[in-house]
Amino acid sequence: MNQEQNHEQPMKAGFVAVVGRPNAGKSTLLNHLVGEKLAMVSKKAQATRKRMNIIVMHDNAQIIFVDTPGLHEKEKLLNKFMLEEALKAIGDADLILFIAPVSDSTAEYERFLKRIEKKKTPHIVVLSKIDQASNEKILSKIAEYQKFQEHFVALIPYSVKKNIGREELLDEIVKHLPEHPWLFDPEILTTENIRDIYRELIREALFEKLSDEIPYESDVVIDRIEEEELIDRVYATIVTEKETQKRMIIGNRAESIKRVGAYARKLMEEFSGKKIYLDLHVVVRKGWSKNKKSLEEIGYVF
Ligand SMILES: Nc1nc2c(ncn2[C@@H]2O[C@H](COP(=O)(O)OP(=O)(O)OP(=O)(O)O)[C@@H](O)[C@H]2O)c(=O)[nH]1
């Protein structure tokens, strides 16, 4: 992270919303831009539930990414909440990144254009996962998007796997941010966000280690963190809908919860560079995903 202010360039700061269908590669892209493991990456759709601000310093700009879930509608309150969050992020943002996997048709993008018709917010199309396509295919996809070129400010081919597009994308983002003093002190960025980050990492471990056994209705609450120089002690609770889910998470002779805990600790240690003591509990709270109040209690901000 470049934390030195360069006095020749104007200071910039702004909000960037990242949107795209579930599994488009939004979290993976954010992790790649940050260079550290911050956003949650999961093979499961809709894993990114809550907005989380991720800050990247580039040149003299402070880019604040708002991690948003996929743009789509479902009946459950949790999903309704996710959609509202995505739209809210667009409203607040100075710039939008639309993540378009190279294998997708332009249909999703056309729907996105309809949604943002009245807003003046500029957007960049990021053609993601280009390592999965031939050069020919990439070029023909770019040609398809050219039809919409009066709408976007740039189209950038990207691959996290082959490390393509990072600098181009960051440079392009900075061009579209307003001149503004930094909104966060770079020195305190990570410590302020540590609670959210640990929570995301435990959630990532849940999705990763329990694969399909565990539905999206569970979530993680950080009860307490005791920070010391060499060790962080983290006390967290996994909230589930049903007794059966709780039993699945704990597993036979607590094997599943141990796997989740061990993996979460590994991710947290990688991130913090400290030893982690993790105390993980599972509780049942019936109907929480339908219950707004309970959502608020466990940390969602409406
Ligand atoms: N080959 C390849 N796979 C990628 C790339 N970027 C992301 N993926 C894969 O695409 C899948 C989805 O990535 P995520 O980052 O979880 O997608 P997302 O858009 O955040 O998904 P939601 O949280 O469900 O909205 C994962 O299996 C990633 O490993 C890439 O550049 N190349």
The ligand as an SDF file (V2000), in Angstrom:
LIG
                    3D

 32 34  0  0  0  0  0  0  0  0999 V2000
  -10.3160  -18.9820  -14.0780 N   0  0  0  0  0  0  0  0  0  0  0  0
  -10.6660  -17.9240  -13.3580 C   0  0  0  0  0  0  0  0  0  0  0  0
  -11.5870  -18.0660  -12.3680 N   0  0  0  0  0  0  0  0  0  0  0  0
  -11.9230  -16.9800  -11.6530 C   0  0  0  0  0  0  0  0  0  0  0  0
  -11.3450  -15.6980  -11.8960 C   0  0  0  0  0  0  0  0  0  0  0  0
  -11.8970  -14.8120  -11.0350 N   0  0  0  0  0  0  0  0  0  0  0  0
  -12.7760  -15.5300  -10.2810 C   0  0  0  0  0  0  0  0  0  0  0  0
  -12.7950  -16.8200  -10.6320 N   0  0  0  0  0  0  0  0  0  0  0  0
  -13.6060  -17.9120  -10.0330 C   0  0  0  0  0  0  0  0  0  0  0  0
  -14.9960  -17.6080  -10.1430 O   0  0  0  0  0  0  0  0  0  0  0  0
  -15.7250  -18.1070   -9.0190 C   0  0  0  0  0  0  0  0  0  0  0  0
  -16.5910  -17.0210   -8.4150 C   0  0  0  0  0  0  0  0  0  0  0  0
  -15.7590  -16.0010   -7.8720 O   0  0  0  0  0  0  0  0  0  0  0  0
  -16.2380  -15.0220   -6.6850 P   0  0  0  0  0  0  0  0  0  0  0  0
  -15.1800  -14.0010   -6.5660 O   0  0  0  0  0  0  0  0  0  0  0  0
  -16.6540  -15.7880   -5.4910 O   0  0  0  0  0  0  0  0  0  0  0  0
  -17.5490  -14.3940   -7.3650 O   0  0  0  0  0  0  0  0  0  0  0  0
  -18.5490  -13.2780   -6.7930 P   0  0  0  0  0  0  0  0  0  0  0  0
  -18.9910  -12.4810   -7.9620 O   0  0  0  0  0  0  0  0  0  0  0  0
  -17.9280  -12.5400   -5.6510 O   0  0  0  0  0  0  0  0  0  0  0  0
  -19.7350  -14.1710   -6.2910 O   0  0  0  0  0  0  0  0  0  0  0  0
  -20.9270  -13.8120   -5.2460 P   0  0  0  0  0  0  0  0  0  0  0  0
  -20.2920  -13.5370   -3.9290 O   0  0  0  0  0  0  0  0  0  0  0  0
  -21.6930  -15.0880   -5.2750 O   0  0  0  0  0  0  0  0  0  0  0  0
  -21.7220  -12.6690   -5.8010 O   0  0  0  0  0  0  0  0  0  0  0  0
  -14.6700  -18.6660   -8.0600 C   0  0  0  0  0  0  0  0  0  0  0  0
  -14.6290  -20.0610   -8.2190 O   0  0  0  0  0  0  0  0  0  0  0  0
  -13.3740  -18.0200   -8.5430 C   0  0  0  0  0  0  0  0  0  0  0  0
  -12.2490  -18.8160   -8.2800 O   0  0  0  0  0  0  0  0  0  0  0  0
  -10.3630  -15.5880  -12.9480 C   0  0  0  0  0  0  0  0  0  0  0  0
   -9.7860  -14.5340  -13.2540 O   0  0  0  0  0  0  0  0  0  0  0  0
  -10.0820  -16.7310  -13.6290 N   0  0  0  0  0  0  0  0  0  0  0  0
  1  2  1  0
  2  3  2  0
  2 32  1  0
  3  4  1  0
  4  5  2  0
  4  8  1  0
  5  6  1  0
  5 30  1  0
  6  7  2  0
  7  8  1  0
  8  9  1  0
  9 10  1  0
  9 28  1  0
 10 11  1  0
 11 12  1  0
 11 26  1  0
 12 13  1  0
 13 14  1  0
 14 15  2  0
 14 16  1  0
 14 17  1  0
 17 18  1  0
 18 19  2  0
 18 20  1  0
 18 21  1  0
 21 22  1  0
 22 23  2  0
 22 24  1  0
 22 25  1  0
 26 27  1  0
 26 28  1  0
 28 29  1  0
 30 31  2  0
 30 32  1  0
M  END
$$$$
